[in-house]
């Protein structure tokens, strides 16, 4: 929306604003300011910086996944050891109680 009627003329308080509209009744967007070399250079530098940020974020997520798996590995090994000792102890008690041949694992195939 312009505030004066003639390009280059100083704005006056008595002039009403000019509404730039299309024949369909929509408002037109003002023209963007001209871009210089600095704007183009800063756009390219910003694009490279964004790309580096995304790459660093991906590496950070991969490092966090490796850290998480590294923390879960001892827990999984400990749980497996406890399960093994529990099964071993039960089989030992069963053998002492006269269970004979111990525990047999049977796999049914269809």
N, C-alpha and C positions, 0 to 999 in steps of 0.2 A: 504494500500500500504506500503510494507516494504521498508526500505532504505538500507538494507544490506542482503547479501545472506545466511549467516550461522547464526543460532541462537547463541547468546552469543558472536559473533564476533563484534568488534567495527566497526561502520560505517566508510567508507572511501569516500572521495570526488570523487574518480575515478570510483566507482561502480555505474552503472545505477540502477534506482529503479526497483523493481520487481512488476509486476502487477499480482495479484492473480485473475485468471479468470476460469470460468467453461468451460466445452467443448462446451456449447451452446453459449459462447461469452459474458456472463454476468459477472459483477464484483462481487466478494464475499465480504460480509461485514466483517469487522474485528471482532474478538471475543470480547465480552464484558469483562471488568475486573472482576475478581472474587469478589463475594459479601461476606462481612463479617457479623458478628453479629450486628455490629452497623448499617450497611445498612438495615438489616431486621428490626431492632428495629425502626429506623427512618421512614421506610416505613409504619409500623403499626401506629406509632404516627401520621404521616401525614394523613393516612386514617381516623383515629379518628377525627383529627382536621378538615378535610374536611367535615365529617359527621356532626360535631357540627356546622360548618359554614352554611351548608345547612339548618339545623334545625332552627338556629337563623334567617336566611333569611326568612324562611317560617313564623316564628312568627312575624317578622317585617312586612311582607306583610299583615298578618291578622290584625295586630294592625293598619296599615295604612287604611285598608278597614273599620275597626270600626270607626276610626277617621273621614274618609270621610263621612260615613253614619251619624255620629254624627253632622257633619257640615251641611249636607243637610236636616236633620230632621227639624230644625227651619225654614229653607227656605220653605220647603213643607208645614209646618203648617201655616206659614204666608200667603202663596199663597192661601191655602184653606180658611183661615179666610177672606181674601180680596174677594174671590169669593162668600163666603157665605153672606158677608155684601152687596155686589153688588146685588145679587139675592134678598135678603131680602128687600133692598131699592126699587128695581123695582116693586116687588109685592106690597109693601106698597103704592107706587105712583099709581099703577094700581087700587088698591082698593079705594083710595081716588078719583080717576077720574071717579068712577062709573063702574068699571069693573065687579062688582057683586061678583061673587064667587072666584075671584082670578085666579091663574094660576093652571091648572090641567095638570098633567103629565100622558101621555097615553102610554101604552106599547102594541105594536102590536105583536100578536103571530100568527105564521103560522102553 
